[in-house]
Amino acid sequence: SFKQYINESDPERIKEIIKRSYEDCDWILKKVHWFKSMFQVPLVTSSTIIPLEKYWDALLLYYSRPHLVNRKITAVSQGLLCKVQFNSKGIELPELLNRSAILYELRKKNSWDHIDQELLKSLLEPYDKNVQLTDVSIQELRDYSQEVFVSIRLLFPRLKNCLKALEVITFDKQHNTAVFLAVSDTDKSLVAPPFAYQIQLASTSNLRINVNSFENADTGHAEWLASKLFSKLLKWIEDSNAHKPCIQSLSLIRPEDYCSTYNRLKETYAEKLVQVIFNVFLIMCLWDTPYISDFFIKEWPKKAGTDPQKYVFEDIAITSYLICLWKEEAHVNFVDCGCGNGLLVFLLNQEGFEGFGIDIRRRAIWDIYPESVNLQVGAVNPNSLFPSCTWIIGNHSDELTPWIPIIALKSSPRTNYFVLPCCPYDFNGLKFIRKNTSVSTYADYLTYIEEISRKCEFQTNIDKLRIPSTKRTCLIGKRKTLTEEEQKSLVIEISAFVDQKISEKFVQRSAIEKVRNCTQLDRNLISGIVEICMNQLLSSQQHMEKSNGDLWNKGVGVAIPDLVQRIPKDVLRQLKQECGGLQTLLRNHRYLFEISNSIVRIRLPPCFETTSKYKAKPCWFSRNHPNGCLHEAEVCAYRH
C-alpha cells in the first residue's frame, strides 16, 4: 500500500515513488487492454503473408464497393469520412461507437438521412471535449500511416423486405484494423451483420476477421464473413487488376432516390397481375389497373423471343435511373432511338414523361401496350433531327450510338442525350476497330464516344448503372450555353471531324432482320458437317447392347475445338458468318447431339413410350448409323 510512504520526506525518494506508481498504472491499463483483446474471437486467418499495401487496397475496395460481396446492398450513400483526433486514455473509438449509443443519438435527431460531423461529435465529445474532426478523401486515408478515421454512411437494400442501415467504420492505420458496424432500428432483415466485426492485418502479416463474442461467431452472418467476405478479400489481394480505378455506379444521382424509385417501379410493374384477353389474332389488355411483369414473364417469350427476367428488370432499372436524373427538370420530352421492344418507352410514359420511341422494325410485342404509348416505325439516320425533344436516348442503339451526340447537337440548343453503348459501331455503321490495344474494345469504345461528346461541347459525364448486364456504363451529355454563331461554327467543325473519320457512307440497318442461326446454310453443307462430327464421335468404340443382343456403338465425347479442327476452313468461314457457328448448328440438331461443358456426345434416340410426337419423322440412326438404330422400329420414337 502507498500508505507506508505517507511520512516520506526525501524529495528524490518521493519522485521515485511517483514514477513507479505511473509505471504500475500503465502496466494495469495495458493488462486490461490485453485482457479485453483476448476475447476477440478470430473467425478466420490467412495462411499466407499479406503485404501491407495490398491489404489496404483490398480493404478500401470492399469499403468503396460493398455490393460486390454483399448482394443484399444495392447502393451506398456516403455521409462523412473524417480523421479523428481523440484523446481519452483507456477508451478506444469502437467501444464508444456502439449500437446503443448510435441509436440514441439518431433518435434524438429524429432523422437517418442527414449525416454530418455533429452526429459523430455528439458520440465522442462526452469523452473528449477537444475532439477534432477533419474531412478527408479515400486517397488521403490511404496516404496516412498513423491516424484514426471514421466513416458514417447509409446502406440501401436490394430487396424491399430488408431495412436500410447506418454503417459506422473505424479505420486504425497504426494497427491496420477496420471495424464495421451496421445499425438499424431492428436486427431483423438487416443488410449487413448486426454486430461489429473487425478486419485486421495481424502483427504476423496474416489477414484475419474477428468478432467480439462466441455468440456472434456462431451465426449465419459470421459464416458469411468467413466464407464470402474473407475469400473475396484474398482474391482481391492476389488480383493486381482489382484495385485499378473504375467508374463508381450511380455516381450522378442520389442512391437513396434510386433505391426508392426502383423498388416502387418493381412493385408496380413487376409484381402485380394484369388482366389479359386473348383472341386468335390479337392480344388485348385491360390497362385500367397497374401493369405487371408476371404477364410479361409468361407472354414475352411468345411475342419477343427474349428472356423477360433480364429485359423487364433491366428496363425498370434504366427507367429508375432516368427518373432520378431528370428529377430537377421542369419539363422532359424524350425520344428513344432504336427503341426495340419499346418497354423503356412504355415505362417512362406510364410515369408521366412525354416522349416516343422509334425503330426501323415494328415488334410483335408492341401489340400488348396501350394506344397511349407512342412507338413509331421509322429510320433514324445521321440527318435525323428532333428539335422538340429535350433528351435523346440511345439504349443499346448499336449503329446509331456514335451519332447520338451529333444528332442531339444539331436538334436544338436544349437537347441533351443519354446513351448506353453495347455493340461497338463506328460512324459508317461498321464495327468499331479498337485503337488502344492496352484496354478492351468496350473500354476503348467508351473513350471514343466520350471524345465525340466533348467535341460536340457537351458537359459529359460517365456513370455505371445497376442492371443485369456487363455493358452497363452510360454517357450523359448536357448542353452548354452557346451563342447562335458558336452553334453554327461547332456544327461545321463536327461535320469536318466526321468526314475525317469515315471513308464510306453510313450503312442503315435493314428493316428485315437477317436470320443468323445456321438455318440458312445450304442443306448439303449442313449434312456434310453433321457427317464429319458424327464420324469423329464414332471413331472411338464404346458399345452398348441392343434389345436383340447386337452391339451398338454410342461413341465418345469430343470437345468442340477438336471437332472444329476436322472441318474444312472454307466451310468454317461460312459458319462464322452465322450466329453461334458450329455450336449453334449442333444445338439445332439436338435429336442427334447433346452438349455439356463444351463436350459433344451422341444423344441416344428416345423411345416411343417417352414421346410420341416424333413418330412421323424418319429416324436418322436407322438410315445413317453403322449399327442402325438402337431400338427396334416399334420401340423407337421415330419412323423407321
C-alpha positions as CSV (number, residue, x, y, z in Angstrom):
1,S,0.0,0.0,0.0
2,F,1.1,3.6,-0.7
3,K,0.1,4.5,3.0
4,Q,3.5,3.2,4.1
5,Y,5.1,6.2,2.3
6,I,2.8,8.8,3.9
7,N,5.6,10.2,6.1
8,E,8.3,10.1,3.4
9,S,10.2,13.4,3.4
10,D,13.1,12.8,0.9
11,P,12.2,14.7,-2.3
12,E,14.1,12.3,-4.5
13,R,12.5,9.3,-2.9
14,I,9.0,10.9,-3.4
15,K,9.8,11.4,-7.1
16,E,10.9,7.8,-7.4
17,I,7.6,6.6,-5.7
18,I,5.5,8.7,-8.0
19,K,7.4,7.5,-11.1
20,R,6.9,3.9,-10.0
21,S,3.2,4.5,-9.4
22,Y,2.8,5.8,-13.0
23,E,4.6,2.7,-14.3
24,D,2.2,0.5,-12.3
25,C,-0.9,2.3,-13.7
26,D,0.4,2.0,-17.2
27,W,1.0,-1.7,-16.6
28,I,-2.5,-2.2,-15.3
29,L,-4.0,-0.3,-18.3
30,K,-2.0,-2.5,-20.7
31,K,-3.1,-5.6,-18.8
32,V,-6.7,-4.6,-19.0
33,H,-6.4,-3.9,-22.7
34,W,-4.8,-7.3,-23.2
35,F,-7.5,-8.9,-21.1
36,K,-10.2,-7.3,-23.3
37,S,-8.4,-8.1,-26.5
38,M,-8.1,-11.8,-25.7
39,F,-11.9,-12.0,-26.1
40,Q,-11.6,-11.1,-29.7
41,V,-12.8,-14.3,-31.5
42,P,-10.8,-14.9,-34.7
43,L,-13.2,-16.3,-37.3
44,V,-10.7,-17.0,-40.0
45,T,-7.0,-16.3,-40.6
46,S,-5.0,-16.5,-43.8
47,S,-2.2,-19.0,-44.1
48,T,-0.1,-16.7,-46.3
49,I,1.7,-13.4,-45.6
50,I,-0.1,-10.4,-46.9
51,P,1.8,-7.2,-48.0
52,L,0.6,-4.1,-46.2
53,E,-0.2,-2.1,-49.4
54,K,-2.3,-5.0,-50.8
55,Y,-4.2,-5.4,-47.6
56,W,-5.3,-1.7,-47.6
57,D,-6.0,-1.9,-51.4
58,A,-8.4,-4.9,-50.8
59,L,-9.9,-3.4,-47.6
60,L,-10.7,0.0,-49.3
61,L,-12.1,-1.8,-52.4
62,Y,-14.6,-3.5,-50.1
63,Y,-15.3,-0.2,-48.3
64,S,-15.9,1.6,-51.7
65,R,-17.9,-1.2,-53.3
66,P,-19.5,-3.4,-50.7
67,H,-22.2,-4.6,-53.1
68,L,-19.5,-6.6,-54.9
69,V,-19.6,-9.0,-51.9
70,N,-22.9,-8.3,-50.2
71,R,-25.7,-8.9,-52.7
72,K,-28.2,-7.5,-50.2
73,I,-26.9,-4.0,-50.8
74,T,-27.9,-2.1,-53.9
75,A,-26.4,1.4,-53.1
76,V,-24.4,3.3,-50.6
77,S,-24.8,7.0,-49.6
78,Q,-21.6,8.3,-48.1
79,G,-22.3,10.6,-45.2
80,L,-18.9,11.5,-43.9
81,L,-15.3,10.3,-43.8
82,C,-13.0,12.1,-41.4
83,K,-9.8,12.0,-39.5
84,V,-10.4,11.8,-35.7
85,Q,-8.0,13.3,-33.1
86,F,-9.4,11.8,-30.0
87,N,-7.6,11.8,-26.6
88,S,-9.2,9.7,-23.9
89,K,-6.8,7.2,-22.4
90,G,-8.0,3.6,-22.0
91,I,-11.0,4.1,-24.3
92,E,-11.0,3.0,-28.0
93,L,-13.3,4.5,-30.6
94,P,-15.1,1.2,-31.5
95,E,-16.2,0.9,-27.8
96,L,-17.9,4.3,-28.0
97,L,-19.4,3.8,-31.4
98,N,-21.7,1.0,-30.4
99,R,-25.2,0.3,-31.4
100,S,-27.0,1.7,-28.3
101,A,-25.1,5.0,-28.4
102,I,-25.7,5.4,-32.1
103,L,-29.4,4.6,-31.9
104,Y,-29.8,7.0,-29.0
105,E,-28.3,9.9,-31.0
106,L,-30.2,9.1,-34.1
107,R,-33.5,9.1,-32.3
108,K,-32.6,12.4,-30.7
109,K,-32.0,13.8,-34.2
110,N,-35.2,12.0,-35.5
111,S,-33.5,11.6,-38.9
112,W,-31.4,8.9,-40.5
113,D,-30.9,10.8,-43.7
114,H,-28.8,13.8,-42.6
115,I,-25.4,12.6,-41.5
116,D,-22.8,15.1,-40.6
117,Q,-19.9,15.8,-38.1
118,E,-22.4,16.8,-35.4
119,L,-23.6,13.2,-35.1
120,L,-20.0,12.0,-34.6
121,K,-19.2,14.8,-32.2
122,S,-22.3,14.0,-30.1
123,L,-20.9,10.5,-29.7
124,L,-17.3,11.5,-28.8
125,E,-17.4,14.8,-27.0
126,P,-18.7,13.4,-23.7
127,Y,-15.3,11.6,-23.5
128,D,-13.1,14.3,-25.1
129,K,-14.4,17.8,-25.3
130,N,-11.5,18.8,-27.6
131,V,-12.1,16.0,-30.1
132,Q,-11.1,17.3,-33.6
133,L,-12.7,16.0,-36.9
134,T,-11.2,16.7,-40.3
135,D,-12.9,15.7,-43.5
136,V,-10.7,13.6,-45.8
137,S,-10.9,11.7,-49.1
138,I,-10.3,8.0,-49.5
139,Q,-6.9,8.8,-51.1
140,E,-5.9,10.8,-48.1
141,L,-7.0,7.9,-45.8
142,R,-4.8,5.7,-47.9
143,D,-1.8,8.0,-47.7
144,Y,-1.8,8.4,-43.8
145,S,0.1,5.8,-41.8
146,Q,-0.7,6.6,-38.1
147,E,-4.1,8.2,-37.9
148,V,-7.6,7.0,-37.0
149,F,-10.5,7.6,-39.3
150,V,-14.3,7.2,-39.0
151,S,-16.8,6.8,-41.8
152,I,-20.6,7.0,-41.4
153,R,-22.9,6.2,-44.3
154,L,-26.2,4.6,-45.3
155,L,-26.6,1.2,-46.8
156,F,-29.6,0.7,-49.0
157,P,-31.1,-2.8,-49.6
158,R,-31.7,-4.5,-52.8
159,L,-34.9,-6.2,-51.6
160,K,-37.9,-4.3,-50.1
161,N,-38.2,-6.7,-47.1
162,C,-34.7,-5.6,-45.9
163,L,-34.1,-2.4,-43.9
164,K,-31.7,0.3,-44.7
165,A,-28.9,0.6,-42.2
166,L,-26.4,3.2,-40.9
167,E,-22.9,1.8,-41.1
168,V,-20.0,3.1,-38.9
169,I,-16.5,2.1,-39.9
170,T,-13.4,2.9,-37.8
171,F,-10.1,2.7,-39.6
172,D,-6.9,2.5,-37.5
173,K,-3.9,2.9,-39.8
174,Q,-1.4,2.4,-37.0
175,H,-2.7,-1.0,-36.0
176,N,-4.0,-1.9,-39.5
177,T,-7.6,-2.6,-38.5
178,A,-11.0,-1.7,-39.6
179,V,-14.1,-2.2,-37.5
180,F,-17.5,-2.3,-39.3
181,L,-20.9,-1.9,-37.5
182,A,-24.3,-1.7,-39.2
183,V,-27.1,-0.2,-37.1
184,S,-30.8,-0.3,-37.7
185,D,-33.9,0.0,-35.6
186,T,-34.2,-3.8,-35.6
187,D,-31.7,-6.6,-36.2
188,K,-34.2,-8.4,-38.4
189,S,-33.7,-8.3,-42.2
190,L,-30.6,-6.2,-41.8
191,V,-28.4,-5.8,-45.0
192,A,-25.2,-6.4,-43.0
193,P,-24.1,-8.3,-39.9
194,P,-25.9,-6.8,-36.8
195,F,-22.7,-7.0,-34.7
196,A,-19.3,-5.3,-35.0
197,Y,-16.7,-7.2,-36.9
198,Q,-13.0,-6.4,-37.4
199,I,-10.8,-6.9,-40.5
200,Q,-7.2,-6.9,-39.4
201,L,-3.7,-7.4,-40.7
202,A,-2.2,-9.1,-37.7
203,S,1.3,-8.4,-36.4
204,T,2.3,-11.6,-38.2
205,S,1.1,-10.0,-41.5
206,N,-1.8,-12.5,-41.8
207,L,-5.2,-11.4,-42.8
208,R,-7.8,-12.0,-40.1
209,I,-11.5,-11.4,-39.4
210,N,-12.5,-11.1,-35.8
211,V,-15.8,-10.8,-33.9
212,N,-16.4,-9.8,-30.2
213,S,-18.0,-13.0,-28.8
214,F,-18.6,-16.6,-29.4
215,E,-22.3,-16.0,-29.6
216,N,-21.7,-13.8,-32.7
217,A,-19.3,-16.3,-34.1
218,D,-22.0,-19.0,-34.1
219,T,-24.3,-17.2,-36.6
220,G,-25.1,-17.2,-40.3
221,H,-23.7,-13.7,-40.5
222,A,-20.3,-15.0,-39.2
223,E,-20.4,-17.8,-41.7
224,W,-20.9,-15.2,-44.5
225,L,-17.9,-13.2,-43.1
226,A,-15.7,-16.3,-43.1
227,S,-16.8,-17.9,-46.4
228,K,-17.8,-14.9,-48.7
229,L,-16.1,-11.8,-47.5
230,F,-12.8,-13.4,-46.4
231,S,-12.4,-15.3,-49.7
232,K,-13.2,-12.2,-51.7
233,L,-10.6,-10.1,-49.9
234,L,-8.0,-12.8,-50.5
235,K,-9.0,-12.9,-54.2
236,W,-8.6,-9.1,-54.5
237,I,-5.2,-9.2,-52.7
238,E,-4.0,-11.7,-55.3
239,D,-5.5,-9.9,-58.3
240,S,-3.4,-6.9,-59.3
241,N,-6.1,-5.6,-61.6
242,A,-8.8,-5.5,-58.9
243,H,-7.6,-2.2,-57.5
244,K,-7.4,-0.2,-60.7
245,P,-9.6,2.9,-60.7
246,C,-13.1,2.3,-62.0
247,I,-16.3,4.2,-62.5
248,Q,-18.5,4.2,-59.4
249,S,-22.1,3.2,-60.0
250,L,-25.0,5.6,-59.5
251,S,-22.5,8.5,-59.0
252,L,-24.6,11.1,-60.8
253,I,-27.8,10.6,-58.8
254,R,-28.8,10.2,-55.2
255,P,-28.6,6.5,-54.4
256,E,-31.4,6.7,-51.9
257,D,-33.7,8.2,-54.6
258,Y,-32.7,5.5,-57.0
259,C,-33.4,2.7,-54.5
260,S,-36.9,4.0,-53.5
261,T,-37.8,4.6,-57.2
262,Y,-36.6,1.2,-58.3
263,N,-38.5,-0.6,-55.5
264,R,-41.6,1.4,-56.3
265,L,-41.4,0.6,-60.0
266,K,-40.6,-3.0,-59.4
267,E,-43.6,-3.3,-57.1
268,T,-45.9,-1.5,-59.6
269,Y,-44.8,-3.1,-62.8
270,A,-43.1,-6.4,-61.9
271,E,-45.2,-7.9,-59.2
272,K,-48.9,-7.4,-59.9
273,L,-51.1,-9.4,-62.3
274,V,-52.6,-7.9,-65.4
275,Q,-55.8,-9.0,-66.9
276,V,-55.2,-10.1,-70.5
277,I,-57.8,-11.2,-73.0
278,F,-56.6,-13.3,-75.9
279,N,-58.3,-13.9,-79.2
280,V,-57.0,-15.8,-82.2
281,F,-55.1,-12.9,-83.9
282,L,-54.6,-10.2,-81.2
283,I,-53.6,-9.9,-77.6
284,M,-55.9,-7.4,-75.9
285,C,-55.0,-6.0,-72.5
286,L,-57.0,-4.3,-69.7
287,W,-54.8,-1.3,-69.0
288,D,-57.0,0.2,-66.3
289,T,-55.0,-1.4,-63.5
290,P,-51.3,-1.3,-62.6
291,Y,-49.2,-3.2,-65.1
292,I,-47.2,-6.3,-64.5
293,S,-44.4,-8.3,-65.4
294,D,-46.0,-11.6,-64.4
295,F,-47.8,-11.1,-67.7
296,F,-44.5,-10.2,-69.5
297,I,-42.8,-13.2,-67.9
298,K,-45.4,-15.6,-69.4
299,E,-46.2,-14.0,-72.7
300,W,-43.0,-12.1,-73.6
301,P,-41.1,-15.2,-75.0
302,K,-44.0,-15.9,-77.3
303,K,-44.0,-12.4,-78.7
304,A,-40.4,-11.2,-78.4
305,G,-38.3,-14.3,-78.3
306,T,-36.2,-12.9,-75.4
307,D,-35.7,-13.6,-71.7
308,P,-38.2,-11.4,-69.8
309,Q,-36.4,-11.8,-66.5
310,K,-33.5,-9.8,-68.0
311,Y,-35.2,-7.3,-70.2
312,V,-38.1,-6.3,-67.8
313,F,-35.9,-5.7,-64.8
314,E,-33.1,-4.1,-66.8
315,D,-35.5,-1.6,-68.3
316,I,-37.1,-0.9,-64.9
317,A,-33.6,-0.1,-63.6
318,I,-32.9,2.2,-66.5
319,T,-36.2,3.9,-66.1
320,S,-35.5,4.4,-62.4
321,Y,-32.1,6.0,-63.2
322,L,-33.6,8.4,-65.8
323,I,-36.4,9.4,-63.4
324,C,-33.7,10.3,-60.8
325,L,-31.6,12.0,-63.4
326,W,-34.5,14.2,-64.6
327,K,-35.7,14.9,-61.1
328,E,-34.8,18.6,-61.2
329,E,-36.0,19.3,-64.7
330,A,-39.2,21.2,-65.2
331,H,-40.1,19.5,-68.5
332,V,-38.9,16.4,-70.3
333,N,-39.7,15.4,-73.8
334,F,-37.7,12.4,-75.0
335,V,-37.1,10.2,-78.0
336,D,-35.8,6.6,-77.7
337,C,-33.8,6.0,-80.9
338,G,-33.8,2.3,-81.8
339,C,-36.4,1.6,-79.1
340,G,-36.6,-2.2,-79.9
341,N,-39.2,-3.9,-77.7
342,G,-40.5,-0.5,-76.5
343,L,-40.6,-1.4,-72.8
344,L,-38.5,1.6,-71.8
345,V,-40.8,4.0,-73.6
346,F,-43.8,2.3,-72.0
347,L,-42.4,2.7,-68.5
348,L,-41.4,6.3,-69.0
349,N,-44.8,7.2,-70.5
350,Q,-46.6,5.5,-67.6
351,E,-44.5,7.5,-65.2
352,G,-45.7,10.7,-66.8
353,F,-42.9,11.6,-69.1
354,E,-43.7,12.8,-72.6
355,G,-41.9,11.1,-75.4
356,F,-41.9,8.4,-78.0
357,G,-39.8,5.6,-79.4
358,I,-38.8,4.9,-83.0
359,D,-37.3,1.8,-84.6
360,I,-36.8,0.6,-88.1
361,R,-38.9,-2.5,-87.4
362,R,-42.2,-3.0,-85.7
363,R,-42.0,-5.6,-82.9
364,A,-44.8,-8.0,-82.2
365,I,-44.5,-7.1,-78.5
366,W,-45.8,-3.6,-79.3
367,D,-49.3,-5.0,-79.5
368,I,-49.6,-5.5,-75.8
369,Y,-49.0,-1.8,-75.0
370,P,-51.9,0.7,-74.7
371,E,-52.5,3.1,-77.5
372,S,-51.2,6.0,-75.4
373,V,-47.6,4.5,-75.8
374,N,-46.1,6.2,-78.8
375,L,-44.0,3.7,-80.7
376,Q,-43.2,4.6,-84.4
377,V,-41.7,2.6,-87.3
378,G,-39.1,4.7,-89.0
379,A,-35.4,5.1,-89.8
380,V,-33.1,7.2,-87.6
381,N,-30.0,8.3,-89.6
382,P,-27.3,10.9,-89.3
383,N,-29.6,13.6,-90.8
384,S,-32.4,12.9,-88.3
385,L,-33.4,15.9,-86.1
386,F,-35.6,16.0,-83.0
387,P,-36.0,19.8,-82.3
388,S,-38.9,19.3,-79.8
389,C,-37.0,16.8,-77.7
390,T,-35.0,17.7,-74.6
391,W,-33.5,14.3,-74.3
392,I,-32.3,11.7,-76.9
393,I,-32.0,8.2,-75.6
394,G,-29.7,5.6,-77.1
395,N,-30.3,2.4,-75.2
396,H,-28.1,-0.3,-76.9
397,S,-28.6,1.7,-80.0
398,D,-25.7,-0.1,-81.8
399,E,-25.0,1.7,-85.2
400,L,-26.6,4.9,-84.0
401,T,-24.5,5.2,-80.9
402,P,-21.7,7.5,-82.2
403,W,-24.3,9.6,-83.9
404,I,-26.4,10.3,-80.8
405,P,-24.3,13.2,-79.5
406,I,-24.2,14.7,-83.0
407,I,-28.0,14.3,-83.6
408,A,-28.5,15.9,-80.2
409,L,-26.2,18.8,-81.1
410,K,-28.0,19.5,-84.3
411,S,-31.5,19.1,-83.0
412,S,-31.8,22.1,-80.7
413,P,-29.8,24.2,-78.2
414,R,-31.7,22.5,-75.3
415,T,-31.4,18.8,-76.4
416,N,-29.3,16.6,-74.1
417,Y,-28.6,12.9,-74.5
418,F,-28.3,9.6,-72.6
419,V,-26.5,6.7,-74.3
420,L,-25.9,3.2,-73.0
421,P,-23.4,1.7,-75.5
422,C,-23.4,-2.1,-76.2
423,C,-22.2,-3.4,-79.5
424,P,-19.4,-1.0,-80.8
425,Y,-20.1,0.6,-84.2
426,D,-18.4,3.5,-85.9
427,F,-19.9,6.4,-87.9
428,N,-20.1,4.3,-91.1
429,G,-22.3,1.6,-89.5
430,L,-19.4,-0.9,-89.5
431,K,-17.9,-2.5,-86.4
432,F,-15.6,-0.2,-84.4
433,I,-11.9,-1.1,-84.6
434,R,-10.0,-0.8,-81.4
435,K,-7.3,1.9,-81.4
436,N,-5.8,1.3,-77.9
437,T,-4.8,-2.4,-77.6
438,S,-3.9,-2.0,-73.9
439,V,-7.6,-1.9,-72.9
440,S,-10.7,-3.9,-74.0
441,T,-12.6,-3.0,-77.1
442,Y,-15.6,-1.9,-74.9
443,A,-13.4,0.4,-72.8
444,D,-11.8,1.9,-75.9
445,Y,-15.2,2.4,-77.4
446,L,-16.5,4.3,-74.4
447,T,-13.5,6.6,-74.6
448,Y,-14.3,7.1,-78.3
449,I,-17.9,8.1,-77.6
450,E,-16.7,10.4,-74.8
451,E,-14.3,12.1,-77.3
452,I,-17.2,12.7,-79.7
453,S,-19.4,14.1,-77.0
454,R,-16.7,16.5,-75.8
455,K,-16.0,17.7,-79.3
456,C,-19.7,18.5,-79.5
457,E,-19.2,20.7,-76.5
458,F,-21.5,18.7,-74.2
459,Q,-20.9,18.6,-70.5
460,T,-20.1,14.9,-70.5
461,N,-20.4,12.6,-67.5
462,I,-19.9,8.9,-67.2
463,D,-21.8,6.7,-64.8
464,K,-22.4,3.0,-64.2
465,L,-26.0,1.6,-63.9
466,R,-27.2,-1.2,-61.7
467,I,-28.6,-3.6,-64.4
468,P,-28.1,-7.3,-65.1
469,S,-25.7,-6.7,-67.9
470,T,-21.9,-6.5,-68.4
471,K,-22.4,-3.4,-70.7
472,R,-23.8,-1.0,-68.1
473,T,-21.7,2.1,-68.5
474,C,-23.6,5.1,-69.7
475,L,-22.6,8.5,-71.0
476,I,-24.7,11.6,-70.3
477,G,-24.3,14.8,-72.3
478,K,-25.8,18.1,-71.1
479,R,-25.9,21.1,-73.4
480,K,-23.6,24.1,-72.6
481,T,-24.9,27.6,-73.4
482,L,-23.7,28.6,-76.9
483,T,-24.4,31.7,-79.0
484,E,-26.0,31.2,-82.4
485,E,-22.7,31.8,-84.1
486,E,-20.9,29.4,-81.8
487,Q,-23.6,26.7,-82.5
488,K,-23.2,27.1,-86.3
489,S,-19.4,27.1,-86.1
490,L,-19.5,23.9,-83.9
491,V,-21.8,22.1,-86.4
492,I,-19.4,22.9,-89.2
493,E,-16.4,21.7,-87.1
494,I,-18.2,18.4,-86.2
495,S,-19.1,17.7,-89.8
496,A,-15.4,18.0,-90.7
497,F,-14.5,15.8,-87.8
498,V,-16.9,13.1,-89.0
499,D,-15.7,13.4,-92.6
500,Q,-12.2,12.6,-91.4
501,K,-13.4,9.6,-89.5
502,I,-15.3,7.9,-92.3
503,S,-14.5,6.9,-95.8
504,E,-17.8,5.2,-96.6
505,K,-21.4,6.2,-96.4
506,F,-23.4,5.3,-93.3
507,V,-24.9,1.8,-93.6
508,Q,-28.5,1.8,-92.5
509,R,-29.7,-1.3,-90.7
510,S,-32.1,-3.4,-92.8
511,A,-35.8,-3.2,-92.0
512,I,-35.9,-7.0,-92.4
513,E,-34.0,-8.8,-89.7
514,K,-31.5,-11.3,-91.1
515,V,-31.8,-14.8,-89.8
516,R,-28.5,-15.8,-88.2
517,N,-29.0,-19.2,-86.6
518,C,-27.3,-21.6,-89.2
519,T,-30.7,-22.5,-90.7
520,Q,-30.0,-20.5,-93.9
521,L,-27.0,-22.6,-94.9
522,D,-27.1,-25.0,-97.8
523,R,-28.6,-28.3,-96.8
524,N,-25.8,-30.3,-98.4
525,L,-23.3,-28.2,-96.4
526,I,-25.1,-28.9,-93.2
527,S,-25.4,-32.6,-93.9
528,G,-21.6,-32.7,-94.6
529,I,-20.8,-31.0,-91.2
530,V,-23.1,-33.4,-89.3
531,E,-21.5,-36.4,-91.0
532,I,-18.0,-35.1,-90.1
533,C,-18.9,-34.6,-86.5
534,M,-20.8,-37.9,-86.2
535,N,-17.8,-39.9,-87.7
536,Q,-15.4,-38.2,-85.2
537,L,-17.7,-39.2,-82.3
538,L,-17.9,-42.8,-83.5
539,S,-14.2,-43.1,-84.3
540,S,-13.6,-44.4,-80.8
541,Q,-15.6,-47.5,-79.9
542,Q,-17.9,-47.6,-76.9
543,H,-20.6,-50.2,-77.2
544,M,-23.9,-50.9,-75.5
545,E,-26.2,-53.9,-76.1
546,K,-29.3,-53.6,-78.2
547,S,-32.5,-55.5,-77.3
548,N,-31.7,-58.2,-79.8
549,G,-28.2,-58.8,-78.3
550,D,-26.3,-56.9,-81.0
551,L,-23.7,-54.3,-80.1
552,W,-24.4,-50.6,-80.8
553,N,-21.6,-48.0,-80.8
554,K,-22.6,-44.9,-78.8
555,G,-19.1,-43.3,-79.4
556,V,-17.3,-40.9,-77.0
557,G,-17.4,-37.3,-76.1
558,V,-15.3,-34.9,-78.1
559,A,-14.5,-31.2,-77.3
560,I,-16.0,-28.6,-79.7
561,P,-12.5,-27.2,-80.6
562,D,-11.4,-30.7,-81.6
563,L,-14.4,-31.0,-83.9
564,V,-13.7,-27.6,-85.4
565,Q,-10.2,-28.9,-86.4
566,R,-11.9,-31.6,-88.6
567,I,-14.0,-29.1,-90.6
568,P,-12.5,-27.6,-93.8
569,K,-11.6,-23.9,-93.4
570,D,-13.9,-22.7,-96.2
571,V,-16.8,-24.4,-94.5
572,L,-15.8,-22.8,-91.2
573,R,-15.8,-19.3,-92.8
574,Q,-19.4,-19.8,-93.9
575,L,-20.3,-21.0,-90.4
576,K,-18.7,-18.0,-88.8
577,Q,-21.0,-15.7,-90.7
578,E,-23.8,-17.3,-88.8
579,C,-24.5,-16.5,-85.2
580,G,-23.1,-19.2,-82.9
581,G,-21.1,-21.2,-85.6
582,L,-20.6,-24.9,-85.1
583,Q,-22.2,-25.0,-81.6
584,T,-25.4,-23.4,-82.9
585,L,-25.5,-25.9,-85.7
586,L,-25.1,-28.8,-83.3
587,R,-27.7,-27.5,-81.0
588,N,-30.1,-27.2,-84.0
589,H,-29.6,-31.0,-84.3
590,R,-30.4,-31.7,-80.7
591,Y,-32.0,-35.0,-81.7
592,L,-28.5,-36.2,-82.7
593,F,-26.2,-34.4,-80.4
594,E,-26.0,-33.3,-76.8
595,I,-23.6,-30.6,-75.5
596,S,-22.4,-30.2,-71.9
597,N,-19.4,-28.1,-70.8
598,S,-18.3,-27.8,-74.5
599,I,-18.2,-31.6,-74.9
600,V,-20.3,-33.1,-77.7
601,R,-21.8,-36.6,-77.4
602,I,-24.3,-38.6,-79.4
603,R,-27.8,-38.3,-78.0
604,L,-29.4,-41.7,-77.6
605,P,-32.6,-42.0,-79.7
606,P,-35.7,-41.8,-77.5
607,C,-38.4,-44.5,-77.1
608,F,-42.0,-44.2,-78.3
609,E,-43.1,-44.7,-74.7
610,T,-41.2,-41.5,-73.7
611,T,-42.6,-39.3,-76.5
612,S,-44.8,-39.9,-79.5
613,K,-44.6,-36.6,-81.2
614,Y,-41.7,-37.6,-83.5
615,K,-43.2,-40.7,-84.9
616,A,-44.0,-39.1,-88.3
617,K,-40.3,-38.1,-88.7
618,P,-37.7,-40.5,-90.2
619,C,-35.1,-41.9,-87.8
620,W,-31.6,-40.6,-88.7
621,F,-29.9,-43.5,-86.9
622,S,-31.7,-46.3,-88.7
623,R,-30.5,-44.8,-92.1
624,N,-27.0,-43.5,-91.2
625,H,-25.6,-45.1,-88.1
626,P,-23.2,-48.0,-88.8
627,N,-25.1,-50.2,-86.4
628,G,-28.6,-48.9,-87.4
629,C,-30.9,-47.6,-84.7
630,L,-30.5,-48.6,-81.0
631,H,-34.2,-49.5,-80.9
632,E,-36.5,-51.8,-82.9
633,A,-39.0,-50.0,-85.2
634,E,-41.9,-50.4,-82.9
635,V,-39.9,-49.1,-79.9
636,C,-38.2,-46.1,-81.5
637,A,-39.8,-42.7,-81.2
638,Y,-39.0,-42.0,-84.9
639,R,-40.3,-43.7,-88.0
640,H,-38.1,-46.5,-89.5
